[in-house]
Each structure stands twice: as structure tokens, then as C-alpha cells.
Amino acid sequence: YNKRLKKSRKKFETENIGMEKQLICISRQYGSGGREIGEAVAKKLGLPCYDKCLITQAAQKSGLPEGIVAEYDERGENLGFAISGNPFADSAALAETFYSDQARVFDAERRVILELAAQGGCVIIGRCASAILRSAGEHPLSVFIYADPADRARRIAARNGLDERRAMHRAQKIDRMRKHHFDFYADTLWGEPASYDLMLSSSEYGITGAAEVIAAAARAGKRGV
């Protein structure tokens, strides 16, 4: 997998010498086809696409087992500890929250995302990438993919061998985790227009159509970048 990414990166750099890098971040509802759309965009633009491989690289950065990184991937911090009224105890609880495994995973993924963006253009799926890159002074094209509940349920059910009721239950649970993760670490809200440059329905455009719209927007450029 890493060899394919390096080959794709080298091909892109060779063909686009002198061009500004294209950074595209795709957030998505679970079951909307966002990952497939991101991969199609990357293929159209000749860019590497980063998704699950970020987990492996973040594990290497953090020193945590890959299984732990996968467990906390795109999950927000748990701020549900009780306030005792004891300033020393509450400070200790707060410190534990901000130096937890979740925080270490996010910091490792943040460093990986920044390193990948520094190397050149790419498509990054999820993981608060748009907020991370913006905070570092980059100007990524930020996209949110959503879909009708029925389409999401059918896609999840087919992929995971579930009935559509259980598939939708899984979608709602994972979307809550993604929203919690994004809202905790970003300065805007998950799924809200202010957080994105484009919001597209895969139910309306389909995988190929949505990828074409995003690729066209990326080629058109953003803010002169």
C-alpha cells in the first residue's frame, strides 16, 4: 500500500511541477460513500488519497499500539467526568483528559496530516483534517458528503451483512462519534455549512458525479491558491 502511495505521489509531482498543491479534505456521513468519492477524486486529479493508512502512521508517531489508535480514531474526548468542587482533584481530572490516549491519538494524526500536506497535494478522508490544515495556514478545499437515510442504510447493510434497521442504527452511532470528535477539536461544527466549502449529496450526484464536482472545484482553485 505504501509503495502505491509513493508511486502516486511521484507521478503527481512529476506531472505538476510548478503548480500550487491541491489539498482536499472530505468529511462524510457514515454510509454516504465519502471514502469512495474521495478515492475517485484522487484518481481524477492524480493525487494520493489518505484514509485508513493514517491509523498506521499515527500509531508509529504516538508509540501506541495500532489497535488503540484504531479504537480512538475519529472519536471525541470524554469530558463526562464529575466536578467534585475540589480544585486539585478537578485539575487532575482535566489534565488526565487532555493527556489521554484519545488526545495522543489526535496529536499523532495531526502531525501525520501536516507532514503529508507539506509533501504536496493530497486527498484526506475525515479526521478533522480541514480544521488541522487551516490552523496551520493552509487553504484546503473542504467538502462534506451526505446522503438520504435509505441510501445510507442500503450501502451499510450490503457492506456489513446487516439488515437496514441495524445498519441505520450503526450509522447514527458512528455519526455521533464523528460529530463529537470534530466539534471537540475544530472551531466550527461537523455537518454545518460554515465548516465547508462544498456540501454534496451522493444520493443526488452519485459517486462519480460527486467526484467530478469536487475535482472541478479543485481545478478551479480557491482564494487564488
Beta strands, then each sheet from edge to edge (+ up, - down):
strand 1: 23-28
strand 2: 49-50
strand 3: 122-125
strand 4: 141-146
strand 5: 198-201
sheet 1: 2+ 3+ 1+ 4+ 5+
end
